[in-house]
Amino acid sequence: MTAKQEAEELVGVFTKSAHYGLIQYAKESALICVNKLLDTVPYINNTQSEIKKRIYYMDVRTEINNL
């Protein structure tokens, strides 16, 4: 899944549960989730996998902001 697809899916989850016109709320909720995920990836002694995960979710965060 690309970062853009992940962003659209996360915002979509919150949009379905939100009333029409609350897209900004859905985006903010999705950003909270992504930031929580980024908090779980350690900053120190990153493995290649952790670095890729961090970059991926940073890209997802950018895509959410672009929606």
A tleap script that builds the chain and sets N, CA, C and O, in Angstrom:
source leaprc.protein.ff14SB
mol = sequence {
  NMET THR ALA LYS GLN GLU ALA GLU GLU LEU
  VAL GLY VAL PHE THR LYS SER ALA HIE TYR
  GLY LEU ILE GLN TYR ALA LYS GLU SER ALA
  LEU ILE CYS VAL ASN LYS LEU LEU ASP THR
  VAL PRO TYR ILE ASN ASN THR GLN SER GLU
  ILE LYS LYS ARG ILE TYR TYR MET ASP VAL
  ARG THR GLU ILE ASN ASN CLEU
}
set mol.1.N position { 0.840 -1.162 0.000 }
set mol.1.CA position { 0.000 0.000 0.000 }
set mol.1.C position { 0.894 1.236 0.000 }
set mol.1.O position { 1.857 1.312 0.762 }
set mol.2.N position { 0.575 2.191 -0.847 }
set mol.2.CA position { 1.373 3.414 -0.880 }
set mol.2.C position { 0.996 4.316 0.284 }
set mol.2.O position { -0.037 4.121 0.924 }
set mol.3.N position { 1.833 5.295 0.549 }
set mol.3.CA position { 1.547 6.247 1.624 }
set mol.3.C position { 0.251 6.998 1.336 }
set mol.3.O position { -0.529 7.255 2.253 }
set mol.4.N position { 0.013 7.349 0.089 }
set mol.4.CA position { -1.220 8.060 -0.280 }
set mol.4.C position { -2.432 7.174 -0.033 }
set mol.4.O position { -3.435 7.651 0.499 }
set mol.5.N position { -2.370 5.904 -0.400 }
set mol.5.CA position { -3.484 4.983 -0.164 }
set mol.5.C position { -3.743 4.818 1.333 }
set mol.5.O position { -4.892 4.787 1.774 }
set mol.6.N position { -2.664 4.713 2.107 }
set mol.6.CA position { -2.798 4.589 3.561 }
set mol.6.C position { -3.470 5.835 4.129 }
set mol.6.O position { -4.355 5.734 4.978 }
set mol.7.N position { -3.051 7.003 3.663 }
set mol.7.CA position { -3.637 8.267 4.122 }
set mol.7.C position { -5.125 8.313 3.797 }
set mol.7.O position { -5.937 8.672 4.649 }
set mol.8.N position { -5.485 7.952 2.572 }
set mol.8.CA position { -6.888 7.960 2.165 }
set mol.8.C position { -7.710 6.973 2.988 }
set mol.8.O position { -8.848 7.268 3.356 }
set mol.9.N position { -7.145 5.811 3.276 }
set mol.9.CA position { -7.852 4.815 4.067 }
set mol.9.C position { -8.074 5.302 5.501 }
set mol.9.O position { -9.171 5.164 6.042 }
set mol.10.N position { -7.036 5.869 6.113 }
set mol.10.CA position { -7.172 6.361 7.484 }
set mol.10.C position { -8.215 7.474 7.569 }
set mol.10.O position { -9.067 7.462 8.457 }
set mol.11.N position { -8.148 8.429 6.651 }
set mol.11.CA position { -9.127 9.512 6.663 }
set mol.11.C position { -10.517 8.952 6.362 }
set mol.11.O position { -11.508 9.408 6.932 }
set mol.12.N position { -10.589 7.972 5.474 }
set mol.12.CA position { -11.865 7.351 5.135 }
set mol.12.C position { -12.532 6.687 6.323 }
set mol.12.O position { -13.753 6.757 6.467 }
set mol.13.N position { -11.753 6.049 7.170 }
set mol.13.CA position { -12.294 5.400 8.364 }
set mol.13.C position { -13.001 6.422 9.234 }
set mol.13.O position { -14.100 6.169 9.728 }
set mol.14.N position { -12.381 7.567 9.422 }
set mol.14.CA position { -12.977 8.591 10.271 }
set mol.14.C position { -14.082 9.356 9.553 }
set mol.14.O position { -15.014 9.838 10.195 }
set mol.15.N position { -13.992 9.474 8.237 }
set mol.15.CA position { -15.024 10.166 7.482 }
set mol.15.C position { -16.333 9.392 7.539 }
set mol.15.O position { -17.403 9.990 7.648 }
set mol.16.N position { -16.255 8.071 7.467 }
set mol.16.CA position { -17.464 7.247 7.524 }
set mol.16.C position { -18.204 7.445 8.833 }
set mol.16.O position { -19.434 7.390 8.865 }
set mol.17.N position { -17.478 7.674 9.900 }
set mol.17.CA position { -18.112 7.833 11.194 }
set mol.17.C position { -18.438 9.300 11.498 }
set mol.17.O position { -19.090 9.598 12.499 }
set mol.18.N position { -17.994 10.194 10.651 }
set mol.18.CA position { -18.246 11.615 10.870 }
set mol.18.C position { -19.409 12.079 10.000 }
set mol.18.O position { -19.711 11.470 8.974 }
set mol.19.N position { -20.046 13.141 10.410 }
set mol.19.CA position { -21.117 13.730 9.624 }
set mol.19.C position { -20.519 14.511 8.469 }
set mol.19.O position { -19.355 14.912 8.501 }
set mol.20.N position { -21.335 14.716 7.452 }
set mol.20.CA position { -20.899 15.488 6.293 }
set mol.20.C position { -20.368 16.835 6.756 }
set mol.20.O position { -20.969 17.470 7.623 }
set mol.21.N position { -19.257 17.278 6.194 }
set mol.21.CA position { -18.677 18.564 6.541 }
set mol.21.C position { -17.616 18.473 7.625 }
set mol.21.O position { -17.021 19.484 8.000 }
set mol.22.N position { -17.376 17.272 8.130 }
set mol.22.CA position { -16.387 17.119 9.192 }
set mol.22.C position { -15.115 16.453 8.690 }
set mol.22.O position { -14.454 15.715 9.421 }
set mol.23.N position { -14.787 16.719 7.454 }
set mol.23.CA position { -13.597 16.117 6.854 }
set mol.23.C position { -12.346 16.542 7.618 }
set mol.23.O position { -11.436 15.736 7.812 }
set mol.24.N position { -12.294 17.795 8.052 }
set mol.24.CA position { -11.123 18.269 8.786 }
set mol.24.C position { -10.950 17.468 10.071 }
set mol.24.O position { -9.830 17.131 10.454 }
set mol.25.N position { -12.064 17.163 10.734 }
set mol.25.CA position { -12.006 16.338 11.948 }
set mol.25.C position { -11.450 14.953 11.620 }
set mol.25.O position { -10.640 14.409 12.370 }
set mol.26.N position { -11.889 14.392 10.500 }
set mol.26.CA position { -11.407 13.074 10.079 }
set mol.26.C position { -9.907 13.118 9.821 }
set mol.26.O position { -9.181 12.205 10.215 }
set mol.27.N position { -9.440 14.174 9.160 }
set mol.27.CA position { -8.008 14.304 8.893 }
set mol.27.C position { -7.223 14.427 10.195 }
set mol.27.O position { -6.175 13.800 10.352 }
set mol.28.N position { -7.726 15.234 11.128 }
set mol.28.CA position { -7.034 15.404 12.402 }
set mol.28.C position { -6.975 14.087 13.175 }
set mol.28.O position { -5.966 13.777 13.807 }
set mol.29.N position { -8.057 13.319 13.121 }
set mol.29.CA position { -8.087 12.027 13.807 }
set mol.29.C position { -7.082 11.065 13.188 }
set mol.29.O position { -6.373 10.353 13.900 }
set mol.30.N position { -7.023 11.047 11.862 }
set mol.30.CA position { -6.055 10.191 11.170 }
set mol.30.C position { -4.630 10.612 11.503 }
set mol.30.O position { -3.757 9.761 11.666 }
set mol.31.N position { -4.386 11.913 11.605 }
set mol.31.CA position { -3.053 12.397 11.966 }
set mol.31.C position { -2.665 11.972 13.378 }
set mol.31.O position { -1.502 11.660 13.636 }
set mol.32.N position { -3.630 11.960 14.291 }
set mol.32.CA position { -3.361 11.488 15.650 }
set mol.32.C position { -2.883 10.040 15.599 }
set mol.32.O position { -1.919 9.675 16.273 }
set mol.33.N position { -3.556 9.222 14.803 }
set mol.33.CA position { -3.169 7.804 14.681 }
set mol.33.C position { -1.759 7.662 14.120 }
set mol.33.O position { -0.954 6.889 14.639 }
set mol.34.N position { -1.469 8.401 13.073 }
set mol.34.CA position { -0.143 8.313 12.453 }
set mol.34.C position { 0.936 8.781 13.420 }
set mol.34.O position { 2.004 8.174 13.507 }
set mol.35.N position { 0.662 9.846 14.139 }
set mol.35.CA position { 1.651 10.334 15.105 }
set mol.35.C position { 1.876 9.316 16.216 }
set mol.35.O position { 3.003 9.153 16.683 }
set mol.36.N position { 0.820 8.629 16.647 }
set mol.36.CA position { 0.975 7.575 17.655 }
set mol.36.C position { 1.838 6.443 17.100 }
set mol.36.O position { 2.705 5.923 17.802 }
set mol.37.N position { 1.604 6.061 15.845 }
set mol.37.CA position { 2.416 5.020 15.224 }
set mol.37.C position { 3.881 5.451 15.156 }
set mol.37.O position { 4.780 4.660 15.441 }
set mol.38.N position { 4.112 6.698 14.781 }
set mol.38.CA position { 5.496 7.196 14.710 }
set mol.38.C position { 6.151 7.184 16.084 }
set mol.38.O position { 7.358 6.972 16.194 }
set mol.39.N position { 5.370 7.409 17.126 }
set mol.39.CA position { 5.919 7.375 18.487 }
set mol.39.C position { 6.377 5.980 18.896 }
set mol.39.O position { 7.201 5.837 19.799 }
set mol.40.N position { 5.849 4.952 18.236 }
set mol.40.CA position { 6.213 3.583 18.602 }
set mol.40.C position { 7.517 3.132 17.952 }
set mol.40.O position { 8.090 2.119 18.351 }
set mol.41.N position { 7.985 3.871 16.962 }
set mol.41.CA position { 9.228 3.515 16.275 }
set mol.41.C position { 10.370 4.232 16.985 }
set mol.41.O position { 10.407 5.462 17.005 }
set mol.42.N position { 11.299 3.484 17.564 }
set mol.42.CA position { 12.388 4.109 18.325 }
set mol.42.C position { 13.265 5.009 17.457 }
set mol.42.O position { 13.447 4.755 16.267 }
set mol.43.N position { 13.803 6.056 18.067 }
set mol.43.CA position { 14.712 6.967 17.363 }
set mol.43.C position { 16.145 6.473 17.424 }
set mol.43.O position { 16.954 6.810 16.559 }
set mol.44.N position { 16.468 5.682 18.431 }
set mol.44.CA position { 17.845 5.259 18.647 }
set mol.44.C position { 18.034 3.836 18.110 }
set mol.44.O position { 17.130 3.007 18.214 }
set mol.45.N position { 19.188 3.561 17.548 }
set mol.45.CA position { 19.532 2.225 17.047 }
set mol.45.C position { 18.485 1.683 16.081 }
set mol.45.O position { 18.080 0.524 16.173 }
set mol.46.N position { 18.060 2.519 15.169 }
set mol.46.CA position { 17.055 2.105 14.202 }
set mol.46.C position { 17.593 1.014 13.286 }
set mol.46.O position { 18.706 1.111 12.768 }
set mol.47.N position { 16.791 -0.020 13.095 }
set mol.47.CA position { 17.105 -1.024 12.083 }
set mol.47.C position { 16.616 -0.491 10.745 }
set mol.47.O position { 15.886 0.499 10.697 }
set mol.48.N position { 17.008 -1.133 9.676 }
set mol.48.CA position { 16.564 -0.736 8.339 }
set mol.48.C position { 15.042 -0.773 8.257 }
set mol.48.O position { 14.422 0.098 7.647 }
set mol.49.N position { 14.447 -1.788 8.878 }
set mol.49.CA position { 12.990 -1.931 8.890 }
set mol.49.C position { 12.323 -0.769 9.617 }
set mol.49.O position { 11.315 -0.243 9.146 }
set mol.50.N position { 12.873 -0.365 10.755 }
set mol.50.CA position { 12.308 0.746 11.522 }
set mol.50.C position { 12.446 2.066 10.773 }
set mol.50.O position { 11.557 2.916 10.834 }
set mol.51.N position { 13.548 2.234 10.075 }
set mol.51.CA position { 13.758 3.449 9.287 }
set mol.51.C position { 12.731 3.515 8.163 }
set mol.51.O position { 12.135 4.566 7.926 }
set mol.52.N position { 12.522 2.394 7.467 }
set mol.52.CA position { 11.535 2.353 6.385 }
set mol.52.C position { 10.129 2.640 6.918 }
set mol.52.O position { 9.353 3.364 6.294 }
set mol.53.N position { 9.813 2.059 8.084 }
set mol.53.CA position { 8.500 2.275 8.687 }
set mol.53.C position { 8.306 3.750 9.030 }
set mol.53.O position { 7.253 4.326 8.757 }
set mol.54.N position { 9.330 4.356 9.631 }
set mol.54.CA position { 9.244 5.782 9.995 }
set mol.54.C position { 9.049 6.646 8.750 }
set mol.54.O position { 8.195 7.532 8.741 }
set mol.55.N position { 9.822 6.398 7.714 }
set mol.55.CA position { 9.705 7.173 6.474 }
set mol.55.C position { 8.325 6.987 5.868 }
set mol.55.O position { 7.708 7.950 5.411 }
set mol.56.N position { 7.831 5.735 5.862 }
set mol.56.CA position { 6.513 5.451 5.301 }
set mol.56.C position { 5.439 6.266 6.027 }
set mol.56.O position { 4.628 6.926 5.378 }
set mol.57.N position { 5.422 6.228 7.350 }
set mol.57.CA position { 4.382 6.936 8.084 }
set mol.57.C position { 4.580 8.449 8.052 }
set mol.57.O position { 3.610 9.190 8.211 }
set mol.58.N position { 5.777 8.917 7.856 }
set mol.58.CA position { 5.979 10.348 7.641 }
set mol.58.C position { 5.386 10.751 6.294 }
set mol.58.O position { 4.815 11.834 6.161 }
set mol.59.N position { 5.522 9.876 5.296 }
set mol.59.CA position { 4.901 10.117 3.990 }
set mol.59.C position { 3.375 10.074 4.102 }
set mol.59.O position { 2.680 10.877 3.479 }
set mol.60.N position { 2.854 9.129 4.905 }
set mol.60.CA position { 1.405 9.045 5.119 }
set mol.60.C position { 0.913 10.360 5.744 }
set mol.60.O position { -0.110 10.905 5.328 }
set mol.61.N position { 1.638 10.857 6.730 }
set mol.61.CA position { 1.254 12.119 7.387 }
set mol.61.C position { 1.214 13.261 6.356 }
set mol.61.O position { 0.296 14.080 6.369 }
set mol.62.N position { 2.197 13.306 5.483 }
set mol.62.CA position { 2.216 14.342 4.437 }
set mol.62.C position { 1.008 14.205 3.520 }
set mol.62.O position { 0.371 15.196 3.164 }
set mol.63.N position { 0.698 12.960 3.138 }
set mol.63.CA position { -0.443 12.732 2.244 }
set mol.63.C position { -1.768 13.102 2.914 }
set mol.63.O position { -2.661 13.635 2.255 }
set mol.64.N position { -1.905 12.830 4.204 }
set mol.64.CA position { -3.128 13.232 4.906 }
set mol.64.C position { -3.268 14.750 4.852 }
set mol.64.O position { -4.350 15.273 4.586 }
set mol.65.N position { -2.182 15.443 5.103 }
set mol.65.CA position { -2.224 16.908 5.045 }
set mol.65.C position { -2.559 17.408 3.646 }
set mol.65.O position { -3.130 18.488 3.497 }
set mol.66.N position { -2.210 16.637 2.620 }
set mol.66.CA position { -2.486 17.034 1.236 }
set mol.66.C position { -3.914 16.730 0.804 }
set mol.66.O position { -4.356 17.224 -0.233 }
set mol.67.N position { -4.639 15.937 1.567 }
set mol.67.CA position { -6.011 15.589 1.175 }
set mol.67.C position { -6.942 16.774 1.351 }
set mol.67.O position { -8.136 16.667 1.071 }
savepdb mol mol.pdb
quit
